[in-house]
Amino acid sequence: MGEVVLSAFLQVLFQVIADLVKEELQSTSGLQNERRSLISDVGMIQAVLRGAEKMQLSELQKLWFSELKDVSYDATDVLDEYTYEIQRHQVIQLAPVRNSSLFSQLSLRRQIFMHDMEKKIKDIANRIACIKEKRLTFQVDVHGHTGQHHESRSPQQSSNFPPTFVYGRHDDQHKIVEMLLQSDLKPNVAVLPILGDACMGKTTVAQLDFNDERVSLRYSKAKITASIIESIEGKTFSSNLSTLQMHLAERLKDTRYLLVLDDYWRESWYDWHGKLKLPLLKGAVGSKIIVTTRSAVVARVLGTSTPYRLQHLQDEDCWWLFCYFSQGTEAHTYDFQDISRLREDVIRKCRGVPFVAVCLGLRVHQENDRSKWTAILHEENWDSTGHLIGALRLSYAQLDSHLKPCFAYSSVVPQNFLLEEEWLIQHWMAQGFIQPNPNESETIEDTARSYFRSLVGRSFFQTAHVDSTGERQSYSLSEMMRDLAIHVSGEDCKCSIIDGPYNIPEKVRYLTVVFNMPTSQDMFEVISGGKRLHTLIVVGGSEHFSS
């Protein structure tokens, strides 16, 4: 289970447990001690999960959270079974009579069921209590202060030094420079967002623009100091925010400057318009701010113009990038025959993402035997340095806690599947991922739709098709984002292509099976093997759903 993904489903599970314990066990006299113990222990564990959300964990801590996940699923199974039986009693024939105290005492079946349930719930309470006590042995506390490092942000890059080798982005550079050189009378300071998915080269393009000779002649290039960012983030600094704002405003007064805010994440309107932007307005007419971001919300909050959307690279540009980083030269001179297959594999793997081309090139560069390069490209763990998945995980780590299980669950969506918003949010609601807002009058469906649109705005889902009316849209999960969903969901979710005998993985909870061909295996036999399965989605026909 990955470091930043431990709470994707855990927080939801323990919220479900907390709700069931408080509501369903309230009237069960034989379980009041366990109920009180569970309420206390579950509350403590929920606090631990909130604190540990972005921690990097030791192996011992990972094992603790793995045990916690196992018992949480077992607890929800037991409590679901208990709740179902209680609800069944409310709708049976002659319910008032059969639910009377005398009848319940005389019913052997009910007595056996309650005895078994009490035993199971007491066992769950003891297991949770034991796991909670283990926490004290390796310092996982409610705030996550264990001395471990948190998930780090992308390595900082300087705008003073342009990238040494770039393919396929000079047209983007030219268009953005033209936008920067346009004469603006209002407002004094214009903000140009560069919007794009993870690893698309937003920082590279910003560096190219920042160091363009035409831009250098026009602007005084200012950089925001770390102290201001630290103040906005609420970290300790020797001077207060007001003093820093005054200092920056004085420095920029009547100066036409170009400022680059790279990899900007904060979506709060107040953080930008009420804090950071104020001193920047002192610049002269024509000042420009470039903001690179993965979030359409950031682009909308900060931008004074339409965002420049960075598109995927052309296949040929990806191939050239791979050649350069695999050989250290722009010329692709290979001494083996199957170069056409290698090129096809590189293009298929890159999917228009420059960072992938670079990672692939660096990976095969370590192998002197070039006949093995094609095999390396087919490896699932070709990202041996973890740079790509690390960059993608940063996007996931920035999500609010309530959105994480929703995105992680999308790993059950088959590759190339076009999904509709309503289909996915119905799944989220059934799994208990949607948290009703007690302060709002909106329905749970409306809340779920706001979750979905937040993920679309952060580029986790892409609009794939709009019907002729413009009202009905289909969405897709890019291969890169699907890889991220698979990574963060771990062993909880699985989407399997079935073309032969198949056994459901032991710990999988949410499963999609895709039948590409007729199979002699009994489907009911397959289902019965999923002892811990919560969700089963069956798709037949083809693994390609784009049509």
Rosetta blueprint (number, residue, H / E / L):
1 M L
2 G L
3 E H
4 V H
5 V H
6 L L
7 S H
8 A H
9 F H
10 L H
11 Q H
12 V H
13 L H
14 F H
15 Q H
16 V H
17 I H
18 A H
19 D H
20 L H
21 V H
22 K H
23 E H
24 E H
25 L L
26 Q L
27 S L
28 T L
29 S H
30 G H
31 L H
32 Q H
33 N H
34 E H
35 R H
36 R H
37 S H
38 L H
39 I H
40 S H
41 D H
42 V H
43 G H
44 M H
45 I H
46 Q H
47 A H
48 V H
49 L H
50 R H
51 G H
52 A L
53 E L
54 K L
55 M E
56 Q L
57 L L
58 S L
59 E H
60 L H
61 Q H
62 K H
63 L H
64 W H
65 F H
66 S H
67 E H
68 L H
69 K H
70 D H
71 V H
72 S H
73 Y H
74 D H
75 A H
76 T H
77 D H
78 V H
79 L H
80 D H
81 E H
82 Y H
83 T H
84 Y H
85 E H
86 I H
87 Q H
88 R H
89 H H
90 Q H
91 V H
92 I L
93 Q L
94 L L
95 A H
96 P H
97 V H
98 R H
99 N L
100 S L
101 S H
102 L H
103 F H
104 S H
105 Q H
106 L H
107 S L
108 L H
109 R H
110 R H
111 Q H
112 I H
113 F H
114 M H
115 H H
116 D H
117 M H
118 E H
119 K H
120 K H
121 I H
122 K H
123 D H
124 I H
125 A H
126 N H
127 R H
128 I H
129 A H
130 C H
131 I H
132 K H
133 E H
134 K H
135 R H
136 L H
137 T H
138 F L
139 Q L
140 V L
141 D L
142 V L
143 H L
144 G L
145 H L
146 T L
147 G L
148 Q L
149 H L
150 H E
151 E L
152 S L
153 R L
154 S L
155 P L
156 Q L
157 Q L
158 S L
159 S L
160 N L
161 F L
162 P L
163 P L
164 T L
165 F L
166 V L
167 Y L
168 G L
169 R L
170 H H
171 D H
172 D H
173 Q H
174 H H
175 K H
176 I H
177 V H
178 E H
179 M H
180 L H
181 L H
182 Q L
183 S L
184 D L
185 L L
186 K L
187 P L
188 N L
189 V E
190 A E
191 V E
192 L E
193 P E
194 I E
195 L E
196 G L
197 D L
198 A L
199 C L
200 M L
201 G L
202 K H
203 T H
204 T H
205 V H
206 A H
207 Q H
208 L H
209 D H
210 F H
211 N L
212 D L
213 E H
214 R H
215 V H
216 S H
217 L H
218 R H
219 Y L
220 S E
221 K E
222 A E
223 K L
224 I L
225 T L
226 A H
227 S H
228 I H
229 I H
230 E H
231 S H
232 I H
233 E L
234 G L
235 K L
236 T L
237 F L
238 S L
239 S L
240 N L
241 L H
242 S H
243 T H
244 L H
245 Q H
246 M H
247 H H
248 L H
249 A H
250 E H
251 R H
252 L H
253 K L
254 D L
255 T L
256 R L
257 Y E
258 L E
259 L E
260 V E
261 L E
262 D L
263 D L
264 Y L
265 W L
266 R L
267 E L
268 S L
269 W H
270 Y H
271 D H
272 W H
273 H H
274 G H
275 K H
276 L H
277 K H
278 L H
279 P H
280 L H
281 L L
282 K L
283 G L
284 A L
285 V L
286 G L
287 S E
288 K E
289 I E
290 I E
291 V E
292 T E
293 T E
294 R L
295 S L
296 A H
297 V H
298 V H
299 A H
300 R H
301 V H
302 L H
303 G L
304 T L
305 S L
306 T L
307 P L
308 Y E
309 R E
310 L L
311 Q L
312 H L
313 L L
314 Q L
315 D H
316 E H
317 D H
318 C H
319 W H
320 W H
321 L H
322 F H
323 C H
324 Y H
325 F H
326 S H
327 Q H
328 G L
329 T L
330 E L
331 A L
332 H L
333 T L
334 Y L
335 D L
336 F L
337 Q L
338 D L
339 I H
340 S H
341 R H
342 L H
343 R H
344 E H
345 D H
346 V H
347 I H
348 R H
349 K H
350 C H
351 R L
352 G L
353 V L
354 P H
355 F H
356 V H
357 A H
358 V H
359 C H
360 L H
361 G H
362 L H
363 R H
364 V H
365 H H
366 Q L
367 E L
368 N L
369 D L
370 R H
371 S H
372 K H
373 W H
374 T H
375 A H
376 I H
377 L H
378 H L
379 E L
380 E L
381 N L
382 W L
383 D L
384 S L
385 T L
386 G L
387 H H
388 L H
389 I H
390 G H
391 A H
392 L H
393 R H
394 L H
395 S H
396 Y H
397 A H
398 Q L
399 L L
400 D L
401 S H
402 H H
403 L H
404 K H
405 P H
406 C H
407 F H
408 A H
409 Y H
410 S H
411 S H
412 V H
413 V L
414 P L
415 Q L
416 N L
417 F L
418 L L
419 L E
420 E L
421 E H
422 E H
423 W H
424 L H
425 I H
426 Q H
427 H H
428 W H
429 M H
430 A H
431 Q H
432 G L
433 F L
434 I L
435 Q L
436 P L
437 N L
438 P L
439 N L
440 E L
441 S L
442 E L
443 T L
444 I H
445 E H
446 D H
447 T H
448 A H
449 R H
450 S H
451 Y H
452 F H
453 R H
454 S H
455 L H
456 V H
457 G H
458 R L
459 S L
460 F L
461 F L
462 Q E
463 T E
464 A E
465 H E
466 V E
467 D L
468 S L
469 T L
470 G L
471 E L
472 R L
473 Q E
474 S E
475 Y E
476 S E
477 L L
478 S L
479 E H
480 M H
481 M H
482 R H
483 D H
484 L H
485 A H
486 I H
487 H H
488 V H
489 S H
490 G L
491 E L
492 D L
493 C E
494 K E
495 C E
496 S E
497 I E
498 I E
499 D L
500 G L
501 P L
502 Y L
503 N L
504 I L
505 P L
506 E L
507 K L
508 V L
509 R L
510 Y E
511 L E
512 T E
513 V E
514 V E
515 F E
516 N L
517 M L
518 P L
519 T L
520 S L
521 Q L
522 D L
523 M H
524 F H
525 E H
526 V H
527 I H
528 S H
529 G L
530 G L
531 K L
532 R L
533 L L
534 H L
535 T E
536 L E
537 I E
538 V E
539 V E
540 G E
541 G L
542 S L
543 E L
544 H L
545 F L
546 S L
547 S L
